[in-house]
Amino acid sequence: MSEQHLNDGGDENCDEQRPKHKLSDQKRVTDLQLATSPNNNTNNNTNYHLSIMHCVSSPPSSISFNRITHSLRPPKQITTIQCVATTNPPLTSSGGIGKSRADWQSSCAILASKVESQQQNTDKSTDADQITVVNGHTSLDLVPINKLPKPLTISDLSPSPSHGSTLRVAYQGVPGAYSEAAAGKAYPNCDAIPCDQFEVAFQAVELWIADRAVLPVENSLGGSIHRNYDLLLRHRLHIVGEVQLPVHHCLLALPGVRKEYLNRVISHPQALAQCELTLTKLGLNITREAVDDTAGAAEFVAANNLRDTAAIASARAAELYGLEILADGIQDDSSNVTRFVMLAREPIIPRVDIPFKTSIVFAHEQGTSVLFKVLSAFAFRNISLTKIESRPHRNRPIRLVGDENVGTAKHFEYLFYVDFDASMADVRAQNALAEVQEFTSFLRVLGSYPMDMTPWSPSQ
Ligand SMILES: O=C(O)C(=O)C[C@]1(C(=O)O)C=C[C@@H](O)C=C1
């Protein structure tokens, strides 16, 4: 049986500087791929299984197709596609995705589509099964009639896992990454699922492989993690919480290696940025190289027995990958903290009895020039903003402003991400957003969620 893998779209617009190393790691979820294979039917009416991309999340028993693609040679005359959902829900009772690619694929492969020749269809298909192929059978948007989404019940909105007892939480990186620690802080005793990219963590939740994702959005020294701001907009997940993690970096190397032997230090770009001054103070004016995550850097040094390379990572990563700590607490500021958001398929119900924060994103037709008017809706109601971030408006990146005599100016267009200090259950927030909506051409509430109020000390 031949097997063909199709990539899940990827992110052609990725603006993040890609790390130089692609660390090999069988344990991580690497991409969202589904197997494509001919159905071994012995008769002449060849059947083909299609790869399904972007199975949109909804309760496991109801599945909708966002996009289906296929590459088919025979049979040439295809007029009908029959969509078949397997009886297995995306979440397995074994509780947790297996570690191999095969396990990942079988977890993903919740759907199979069968294309049959016209002749075979006329024999077997019922009207309800038949769905007309669109655009010369290269893509289609379908919701099988017998698989329409079920209405949400109150239990769907509950923050508890919808299966078994262990909450499965996707994070970017490998074990020992700060994101894994953040997942554990957000959801103690969770089953943390490593993913090799932020986008994979988003998709793991959308595909019911994970129940939550915990992803970094900003660091007190390095600033915003722009990639996740962009992904928040491109995916339909909701922010249901935040967690702030003190980040305590160590310089790690193979046992016996001294600082003088080093000519390279590798880590996540944020970690390199957070330790820049300290590395210089330590006399380490050596090459810095960015990799996918801090613990992945430690693993890379250990796996390749690199005696000239150090990694910046956590003490736990040193322990996991058998490295020694050459220097401890090398972040440029002792109160180095990274803020992570917790993401889920459903929003939580906002409350007013505990401190809540709300995150929104909006765009304005006249761009930045009237931003102050939008923000005054919050000022007028005494609602404090805790964060504001602007990102390029990719659907409309440039606005031309012309004056015949002077020429044409190009203004860049932005999306504005704002966090404010109020719950969506608070009437002040509702009124502020009603006003903001009047000004804006686009507005989305990313989530209303409890603030992380846990006591924190830099040395934690
Ligand atoms: O590389 C890791 O360990 C991560 O969890 C990622 C990350 C980040 O993206 O900012 C998280 C916290 C630290 O700020 C450094 C890196």
The ligand as a Tripos MOL2 file, in Angstrom:
@<TRIPOS>MOLECULE
LIG
   16    16     1     0     0
SMALL
NO_CHARGES

@<TRIPOS>ATOM
      1 O1         12.0980   27.7410   24.7700 O.co2     1 LIG1
      2 C1         11.3980   27.6010   25.7620 C.2       1 LIG1
      3 O2         11.7620   26.9520   26.7610 O.co2     1 LIG1
      4 C2         10.0790   28.1900   25.7680 C.2       1 LIG1
      5 O3          9.2390   27.7410   26.5020 O.2       1 LIG1
      6 C3          9.7970   29.3640   24.8840 C.3       1 LIG1
      7 C4         10.0550   30.7060   25.5500 C.3       1 LIG1
      8 C5          9.4660   31.8600   24.6780 C.2       1 LIG1
      9 O4          8.9280   31.6160   23.6170 O.co2     1 LIG1
     10 O5          9.6030   32.9940   25.1140 O.co2     1 LIG1
     11 C6          9.3600   30.7520   26.8390 C.2       1 LIG1
     12 C7          9.8640   31.3880   27.8940 C.2       1 LIG1
     13 C8         11.1530   32.0800   27.8340 C.3       1 LIG1
     14 O6         10.8230   33.4340   27.6810 O.3       1 LIG1
     15 C9         11.9850   31.6650   26.6870 C.2       1 LIG1
     16 C10        11.4710   30.9630   25.6880 C.2       1 LIG1
@<TRIPOS>BOND
     1     1     2 2
     2     2     3 1
     3     2     4 1
     4     4     5 2
     5     4     6 1
     6     6     7 1
     7     7     8 1
     8     7    11 1
     9     7    16 1
    10     8     9 2
    11     8    10 1
    12    11    12 2
    13    12    13 1
    14    13    14 1
    15    13    15 1
    16    15    16 2
@<TRIPOS>SUBSTRUCTURE
     1 LIG1         1 GROUP 0 **** ****
